[in-house]
Amino acid sequence: MICIDTEKRSFTIHTNTTTYQMGLARNNILVHRYYGARVDDADFGYLVLPLVLGFSGIPGDLFPDQRYSEDALPLEYSTFGLGDYRESCLDCEYENGSRGASLRYVSHTVRTGLTVPTGLPGVYADADTGETLEILLRDSTTGLEVVLEYGVVEKYDTIVRSARICNRTGEKVILHRALSCCLDFSVPDDRDTVIFYGKHTQERTMQRTPLSHGKFRIDSTRGASSHQYNPFWMVCDRNADETHGSCWGLSFVYSGNFVAQAELDQLSQTRLVMGIHPQGFRWTLEDGEEFQTPQVILTHSAAGFDALSNNLHHLIREHLMRGPWRFRRPPVLVNNWEATYFNFDEEKLFAIAQQARDIGIEMLVMDDGWFGIRNNDWTGLGDWFVNETKLKGGLKPLVERIAGLGLKFGIWFEPEMISEDSDLFRAHPDWALTIPGRVPVRSRKQLVLDMSRADVRDYLFDAMAKILHSADISYVKWDMNRHLSDVWSAMLPSDRQGEVYHRYVLGVYDLLERVLTEFPDLLLEGCSGGGGRFDAGMLYYSPQIWCSDNTDAVSRLSIQLGTSFGYPIKSMGSHVSVCPNHGTGRTTPLKTRGDVAMMGTFGYELDLCKLSEDEKTEMRRQIEQYKQFSDLICTGDFHRLALPFGDGRCAAWMFVSPDKREALLTCVWLHVECDLHQLVLKLRGLDPDKQYYIDLKKYSLSGRTLMTAGLPIRSFKAEYPSLVYHLKAADTI
Ligand code: DGJ
C-alpha cells in the first residue's frame, strides 16, 4: 500500500509486515526516514535530525540556513560532487567537465502493477498484486532528472527499487556511476552484514561480520555476477538469527559487474548502496536519452532470516521467473558430463539413456563436446553444428532413439564463448573481446564473444535455433566458463568503451529473450562453471541454475543451504554423482547423495552403465521419493534447521506444504562419535494445532510440541548418514 501525505510531506509504503517511509526535507530534499517492521500510523519525520557537523557543506540552494547538510542527511539517492562525501549512487559529468547533481523532488505518480524495464530482467506484478510509486527528482541547475521507482509486492514484503536517469540538459552527459539503490539508516545500531562468498566449486558460503566504521564492500568486475561474491546480501541486527531479529535483504536483478557496499559514517549511520560497478563503467547519455538501472529487490523481516528467505523464494517463483517451468516439476535428468566428459558418441549416450529409462529417469542431457571439433577444451566453441564423427547420423536420429525409450532430450551450449581454434574465430576474429595490439588473457583456453554486437547475437541465435529446430529438444544448459577481460569492442568508438560491460549483459539478455520467444516451452538451466552466475537476473530467463561444479554431497550442503538464503530451492540445479567424488575424492553414501540432491532440481550425473543392481534399486527408490515429494520441494516453505558451517554436527532442513498438512525433514550427520548421540531439532512452519504422524518415529506429535520442544534425531554409526522424516497431519494420513 502506497500512502502519500501531502501535509506531512511523506511517502509511505506498507507491505504485509514492513513499512518504508521517505519524506521531503527543506527545499524538497528527498530523505529516507524509516525501513523496518510495520507501523501503521507513524510519521517518522522525527527520526531525521538535521545536523551540520564541522566541515559539512551546506547545499547552494539552502545557504545561509545552517541546519541541513547532505553529508549527514539520510538520502534516498546520493550524488557525488556537491557535499555528500559518503558513497554516491550517481556521478555525472557535463560538457564543461563539471560534475554533480543537486536532486530535488519535483513530482510523483502511483500506478497499479509492476512493469519490467525494457531489455532487462525484472519483477512483474499485475494490478491485483502490486503497485508502483515513481518519484521524479531534478537538478535545477542542469535539468538532469532522476526517476526513482519503488515497485511494491505487499504480500511478500518486497519493494523493488531502480532509478532512471534522464538527460534533459540540452547537452551530452557522461555517467561515471549510476547505482540502483541507496538505503540510509539514520538510527545507529549494532548491525552485522551477511554475505555469500566463494570460488569456483565452493560458491555462496555464508559469512557474518559486524559492521564497523569504514566501508564494507562486495563486488564483481568479472563481467558476471561471479562465484566469488553473490549479489544477494543481508544486513541484520546483531541479535538476529533464523527466527528472531530484524534483517534486510538486497538482491540485485542483474548478471554482470556489481557493487554492494555498507558504510558506517561519522555519525554511525549506515548507508547501503547497490548497483552496477562503477569501475570500467562510463555511459554517454545524449540529450533526451535515459539510462535505466537494473532493479534491486529489497525485503525486510522482523522475524529473522527464515521469513526473509521464504518471502524471496515466493517472490522469485511467482513474480520473477517466467514460463511454464516456474511451477512445473522439472524432469529427473541424467547429464553425461561427469560420466564421459568429452569422450562419448551416440552409442554411449544411448546406452546411458537405456539405463536411465530402466531406473525411472525422464531426460538425458548431452553436455559439452557434441559440436564442431571438440574433444577437449582447446577447440570448437562457436561452431554450433553437430559433430557427426561423434554423433554418427546427426542429432535427430539420436534424439528420436532416445525419445523411443520415453526420455526427453536436453543439450548444452556455451553461446557467449569462442575458441581460437574454431571456424567461427577463423572467419570473425574481431567478434572476440580483445584489445588491438595486446595479447589477450585466455581462461579455460577460450575467449569471450562480444555480446554487445548485434551481428554476433544474430549469428548465435540462428545457429542455436537451427539446432533446436532440428530435433525435439526440451532443455538447454546455458554455460559460461570464463570471466571477461580485454573488454574492448570493435563496434564502439573510444569514448564509449566504458559501455561494453553493461552492453555485454544486455546482449546476453537479448539473446536469452530471443531464444525463449522462439522456443517458449524450453526449460533453460543457467550455468557458469557451476554457480558463477547465480543471480536474480538469470532466474528471469532460466528457472534453474546449476549450483556448483562441486557435486560432493557434503560440499553441496553449505553451497545449497547458503544459496537458499536468497534463492528458491526449485532454482538450484543439483545432481547425484559418483563416489569417490571427482572433485573432492570423498565418499558418501548413495542415499545421502540422493537426499542432498533433493534439496534442488534433482538429477544424476554419472555413468549409469557402471552401476551395481543395489545402486540401481536405491536410485529407483530415490526417484520415486522425489516424484512423491516434488510439490513439497518446489512449492513448500523452506526452513534451515541446522547449518553445516563451522563446527556444526549436522545439516538439517525441512519443507512444509502451503496447507501445512505435510512436511519433509532431512538431516545429514557430519560428525559422528563413538557413542551414539542425539540432537533435538525444533521444527518450524507447522500448524501448532495439527497432530503430525512422523513415519520414521512411528508416533504423532502436535505441531506445537514439535516446534517448541523439538524432535530428537539420533546419529548412527556410518559416514555422513542422512535421515529423512515424512510428517503428515493426522487428517491426511
Ligand atoms: C562447466 C559446467 O558447470 C559443467 O557442468 C560442464 O557443463 C562443463 N562446464 C562443460 O564444459
Boltz pocket constraint, residues with backbone or C-beta under 6 A from the ligand:
constraints:
  - pocket:
      binder: B
      contacts: [[A, 337], [A, 367], [A, 368], [A, 412], [A, 479], [A, 481], [A, 527], [A, 528], [A, 529], [A, 530], [A, 546], [A, 548], [A, 549]]
      max_distance: 6.0
